[in-house]
């Protein structure tokens, strides 16, 4: 593994670890709350976080809109979100270590494998921030370093 791959894996690992910590704080009564009206619920953001590393790489390798709809339609119970996040991280790690060929997305975007790996990292950090903000809006006390 070269230097950029090690850095990518380290930063994604931090993102996954801190996302796991945030998800584990969520109280059952808060899953359905929408701290920002018209936006995703706490549960919806957590599930999106749990699958997005794997989803982005499926898209990068040519998954169709229909295949992605089927992927997103698989339910993730609240008590399995952390496990699903770990599964997606493992899929990301495998793609990072073995490499992969990209194909244009179903909406016509092309990028390299390293570009997609970076995109997935940015996507994770974006939604982790969204979940962090939601929990702050709901009054959660958090003593969590989000970066190293």
N, C-alpha and C positions, 0 to 999 in steps of 0.2 A: 504494500500500500504506500503510495507516495504522500508527500507532505500535504497537498490540498485535500486528499481523501481523508487523511487522519484529522485534519482540521474540521472538515465537514462532519465527520462522524462524532467528533467531540462536541461540536456546537449543537448538532441534532440531539445528541445524548442529553445535553443540558436542557434543551427544549422539552424533550420527552419527560425527563425526571421532574422538572418543575411543573409541567402540565399534569403529571400524575399527582403531584402534591396538591395542586389546586382542585382537581376532581375529587380527591379523597376528603376534602373539606366540606363538600356540598351536602347540606342536610336534605333528607328526603322531601320535606315540605317545600323546598326551593327549586326542584327540578323543573316544574312547569312555569315558573315565573319568567316574565319578560321585563327585565329592568329598563329596557328602552322600548317603548310601544312601537309596534310594527316591525320589530326586529326578531331574530331568533330567540327562542327560550334558552334558559340555562342548559337544559337537557340537549336541545338541538345543537348548541355550540359545542358541548362536550362530545357528542357523538361525531360531529364533523371533525373535531380535533383527533378523535380516536382512529378515524379511517383516512384522513387526508394524505398522509405520507404514501400509503399504498395507492390511493386513488390517483394522485398526481402522476405516479409512475405508470399506472395503467394507461392513463391518457397519453403520456409521453411515448408509449410503445404502440399506440394506434388503436386503443379501445374506441369503439363506436359510441355514439350518444345512447343508443339502446342498451349496449353492454354496461355503460356507466349508470344508467337509470336502474338496471337490475342490481348492480353492485350497491348503489345507495339504498335500494329498497330492502336490503337484508336488515332486519331489526337488530338493534344492539340494546339489550336491557341495561338499565342503569347500573346494576351490580356487575356487569361485564365490560363496562367502558374501559376501565384500566387495562384489563386483559387484551381488549381489542387494540388499544393504543400500543401495547407491547408487541402484538402480532404485526401491526403496521410498521413499527420501528424495525423489527426483524426483516421484513420484506425490503425496506429501504436499505438496511445494512447489506443484505445480500446483493441488491442491485449495485450498490456502491462498490462492493468488493469484486464482483464478477464482471461488471460492465453490462451494457445493453445497447441495442440499436434503437434509435428513435424513429418515429414516423410522424408525419403531419397530424395534428389534432383533427378531430372531426369538424372543427370550425376553421381549419386552415393554417394554424400557427406551427412553425417548425423551430426546433432548437436542438442543441447538442445534448448528449447525456450529462456532461457536467452542468450545463445550463439548467436542465430539468432538476438535477439534484439540488442546485441552489434555489430554484423556484420552490421546491417542496419545503426547504428549510425556512424560506421567507414566509411561506403560507402558514407553516406551523407557528412561527413566532407571532404573526399577525393575529391569528385566532386565539393564541394563548393570552395575548394582551386583551383581547375582547373578553375572554372569560375572567381574567383578573379584574377588569373594569366592572363587569357584572357583579362579581362577588363584593367588590368595594361598594357599589351602589346598594347592595343588599345588607351592608353593615358588617361584613365579615372582618375579623381581625386577622391579619396575615403578616407573619414575620418570615418572609421568603425572599431570598436573593434570586432574582430572575436571570441574572447573568453572572458569568465567572470572569 
